Amino acid sequence: MRDTDGPVLSLGAASEFDDTHIFAPCVTELDGTYHLWYSGSTGTVAQRVFDLGLATSNDGRHFKKYNSNPVLQFGDVKHSILTATLLRNPDVSLLREYGKLRMWFSSTDFSDGTGKHALYETNSPDGIHWNPPSEPLLKDVYAPTIIKEGDVYRMWYTDVSSDPWVFRSATSLDGRQWKVHP
């Protein structure tokens, strides 16, 4: 059964950063408001570069896009921000570190033709103002999910290094240097 009569988020108007593609939502509740970050792009498939947009909602069903989208981009007009995930506790509740949101995402340069993805990280005090993306932390990562259990960060992700893609897990003591498990 659907909970809404239509989509909770639609493509942007012509010439907006998300007028052609939107996907990979990441949602959490912050201070009584639902925040939904998503990847959006414009232009042809061959020329696409995904940036991170934000929409908010009071009820989790009716979302309004942030007026100053996108909220995060590489700025090189090559690298896309894909499949964002926020740091979570083992019970999947949001975990802030030092008062900040911590986000990881996969990225690729679709125009280079290799299809190579990598894991990147950023953080934000409010979900709107994000620090610039880190350098690549781990290659061949797509669609990560990360929790912190005690002092250990645990990640599950899709390894895109070969066909078919496979699921892998990795651990880290700082969320930046990852040990991939066979």
Sequence and secondary structure as in RCSB ss.txt:
>XXXX:A:sequence
MRDTDGPVLSLGAASEFDDTHIFAPCVTELDGTYHLWYSGSTGTVAQRVFDLGLATSNDGRHFKKYNSNPVLQFG
DVKHSILTATLLRNPDVSLLREYGKLRMWFSSTDFSDGTGKHALYETNSPDGIHWNPPSEPLLKDVYAPTIIKEG
DVYRMWYTDVSSDPWVFRSATSLDGRQWKVHP
>XXXX:A:secstr
  SSSS SS    TTSTTSSEEEEEEEEEETTEEEEEEEEE S TTT   EEEEEEESSSSS EE TT  SB  S
SSSB  EEEEE B TTS B  BTTBEEEEEEE BGGGSS   EEEEEEESSSSS     S  EETEEEEEEEEET
TEEEEEEEE SSSS EEEEEEESSSSS EEE 
